[in-house]
Amino acid sequence: MQGSSSDDVRRHNLGVILRSLHRNGPASRAQLTRLTGLNRSTIGALVAELSARGLIQERDPDPTRLVGRPSPVVAANPRVAAFAVNPEIDAVTVGLVGLDGVVRRRIRHPTELSPTVAEAVGIAAAVINDLRAELESEYSPIGIGVAVPGLVRVSDGLVRHAPHLGWVDAPLAALLAAATGLPVRAANDANLGVTAERYFGAGRDVDDLVYLNGGASGIGGGIVVGGVSARGVAGFAGEFGHTRVSGAERTDSAGIPGTLEAEVRRSALLGVLGLERADADELEQALLGSHAPSVRAEVNRQLDALSVALAGAVNLLNPELVVLGGFLAALHAVDPDRLRAGVARLSLAAPNADVRVCAAALGSDLLMIGAAELAFESLLEDPAGSSR
């Protein structure tokens, strides 16, 4: 912070402390001193200011782990919260996530048909306004984050193209802000998924990882390289669903034949199971519980196609970890050895030796947590300057 005013330094340090408590969990003042390199009196002043702003809470240390004279434990205030929204072709899901990173409520509103932008905004706004009225005395919401299955211009939340939803140049963030009176930010769902898993799930402390999400609207992905999210010039990076994995004629939503999204589909899994709809957790249980040859044949076909895409990612990016979310996690659960063998067969030995493949740790909460991070970002960046 050389060359900055003392007020700039204070604001920066407030953000460092709040971000650490938000993403790493509670810590003592002594731990915060070691983490930041600041002296005890400075930490005390910063903690006092964050507490006065209602952003953190102090509580007594664990009485079973007292050694010497322990300092109080400082934690992000879970009453400070953000709403999260995920529109899909068969539902609009709304969640409430505390600043401690815990999903407090999640409501899935099924739809008979793929919702229009106006319908998705109307459903989300109605659920959010009902929750605000119900939980007004318990939580203080600071904004809304939206995880969109499509290409989103992050600067203003304009959905450039969500093919499965049929949205083109839709001002989603502006419409939802007008309907709720809260600030709204939107981004691609898979990019938000990788953020959530990196800070709160399987990707903790991993600087090079790839995340693939499988949903009702297809397959997307997110990439972290050297600890930095790779978003691309306009935020469209990570579209693994449109990478070619076979010579088949079936096309994806963009009209490209033989892609991962064309060959690996949730609808095909539901079809062989005889189900009309199921969330990721329900689908996983149904796949694991089925012994029908037709189900296993479809699972194997999709796992083999998925292994082609993952091997390409391993060869190109040399990640430490590949995380699978949504229905891709369900596929992985049925036969992780088949997928791992397929990736090994198609990737170079050296990068393959470095990589692990696992299911997302956050399950159905993943996109809620990722979307909430959008809403929390300005607060974490400048706790002193953000209004609540």
Buried (B, 14 or more C-beta within 10 A) or exposed (E): EEEEEEEEEBBBBBBBBBBBBBBBEBBBBBBBBEBBEBEEEBBBBBBEBBBEBEBBBBEEBEEEEEEEEBBBBBBBBBBBBBBBBBBBBBBBBBBBBBBBBBBBBBBBBEBEEBBBBEBBBBBBBBBBBEBBEEBEEEBBBBBBBBBBBBBBBBEEBBBBBBBBBBBEEBBBBBBBBEBBEBBBBBBBBBBBBBBBBBBBBBBEEBBBBBBBBBBBBBBBBBBBBEEEBBBEEEBBBBBBBBBBBBEEEEEBBBEBBBBBBBBBBBEBBBBBBEEEEBBBEEBBEBBEEBEEEEBBEBBBBBBBBBBBBBBBBBBEBBBBBBBBBBBBBBBBBBBBEBBBBBBBEBBEEEBBEEBEBBBBBBBBBBBBBBBBBBBBBBBBBBBBEBEE
